[in-house]
Amino acid sequence: TSVAPCDFVVFGGTGDLAVRKLLPALYLRDRDGQLTPETRVVAAARAGLDDAGYRDKIRGEIPRFVPADQIDDAALDRFIARLSYVEVDFAHEDGWPDLTHLLEPRPDVVRVFYLACSPQLFGPVSARLAEHGLVTEASRVVLEKPIGHDLDSAREVNDAVGAVFDEYQIFRIDHYLGKESVQNLLVTRFANTFLEPLWNNACIDHVQITVAESLGVGTRGGYYDASGALRDMVQNHLLQLLCLVAMEPPTYVDRETVRDEKLKVLQALRPMTQQDVGRLTVAGQYGPGLAEGSAVPSYQQEVEHPDSRTETFVAIKAEVQNWRWAGVPFYLRTGKRMDRRCSEIVIEFKPVPHPMFPGSDGTSEPNRLVIQLQPDEGMRLHMTAKEPGPGGIRLRPVSLNLNYEQTFQRRSPDAYERLLMDVVRGNPTLFMRRDEVEAAWAWVEPILINWAQAEHGPRRYPAGTSGPTAATTLIERDGRAWYEGS
Ligand code: BG6
C-alpha cells in the first residue's frame, strides 16, 4: 500500500549515499507502487546542476546500483520525472529561497528532510529550515550517522536539531536496523517459544558479533580517516545488534517500548576503565596485502596519510551487567579489508552438564545459533547428532539451516527501502532515539580517549586477513575462539 504524498528532500542529493542507496531505494519503492503520484524527490546540493542535468545523472546511476532484473523502464521513467534539483548552500543563504519556492505551495504533504551530509551541518540546515518556515507538523528530519564524533558533539547536534524539530519528527537512521535479518532477530527471539528459556547466562556461554568487510575505504577516505571503525561501525551498528540480542522482551512492539529496552542494554554495558581499554579492546589498521587475489595498498597509502593512526579494525570484549547476562561475554569485531565479507551473530551455548556418551569427553562442537546477516541472510543451528552406522554411538556435528531466499523465494528489500518508507509513515521504531545515541557514545568514549592517548597506534594486519593477532589473543585468553564458519 502506498504511503502518504510527500516531498522528499535530500540534502547531499548528489553524494555517495544518495546515489548508491537512497535513490535506488526510492526507485524500488516507486516501482512497487508505494509512492503516490504527487510525491516528489528534491535534491539539494552544490553540484552546479539543474533539473535536467540531475535527472540525466540519476538515470545513468540507478542501473549501476539496482540489479538489472529489478529495472523496469516505465517505472524508471516515472521515477526520474519526480526528481528535481535545487542548488543550495546549506549553511548560508544561497538557494534557500528557491527551495522555499518549490516546497511552499504544498504545505499539507509530508516533508522529509534527509540530511545526507556532514553532522556539522545538521544544526545549521535545521536552523535554515526553520528560518524559512519550511518545518510543518508533518515534517520529519532524517539524520545519517555518525551523530557527532563524541558524546559532547552528539549532544550539540541533538540540541541544535531538537531546537527545530520535536523528537517524534527526528529519525536517526542506523541502516542495520532495516536489514531483514536484523528485524528477523526480534521475531526469532520473541515469536518462538523454544529459544527464550535458553536465552540467558544459564545456557549461553558467550556471544560473538562480527561485521567483516572485504573492501577497503575506497573513495570515502576523507570521512573515514577522521572517524575510524569505532565511530563508523561500533558506536552504532554493532551496539544496535548487541541491543537486539540482549534486550528484554518489550510488552508489545512499538516505537517507545523497543527503544526503551535497547536503552536499558546500553546503560547496562560495563563502563571501560583505562585498564579495561588496554585489556579488552584491540584497534587494528590494514597494511598492504591481497584482496581477492590482487595486491592492494595499505590503508595509509589509500587515504594518502602516511602516519594515520585511524583504526580500520576493532575487537572488543564487552559485558552486559544485568541479571540475564552476568558473566556472558559479548565479543565484538569489525574491520575493513578482511579475508571475507561476512556479518553474523553467533550465540554459543554451554556444553551439556555431563558428557554421557562413551568416547565423548565434552570436547564435541558446542551448540551454536548462527544468525547470518551477510552475504546470505539466514540462520543455522549447530547441534550434535549420531553418525549413522551399526558400530556404536559416534557423535557428529550437524546443522539445521534456514536460508531466507530459498525459503521465501523472494528478494529481500534493501534496508533503506524499509526505513525510508517508515520515515514517510512517521514510524520511528527502527530508528535511534536521542538517549540511545548518547548512551552509545558514553560507552565508547573512554575507548576513543585511551586510544588517542596511547603511545602506539593501531596494530597492523595484512589486508585480506582476519585482523591483528591481538584480536585472536583477546578471545583465546578466555579459552574461546572466533567462529570462522563451518
Ligand atoms: C556504513 C559505514 O554505515 O556501513 C561503512 O559507514 C560500511 O563504512 C557500511 O561499509 C556497511 O554496511 P553494509 O550494509 O554493507 O554492511
Boltz pocket constraint, residues with backbone or C-beta under 6 A from the ligand:
constraints:
  - pocket:
      binder: B
      contacts: [[A, 213], [A, 232], [A, 233], [A, 343], [A, 374]]
      max_distance: 6.0
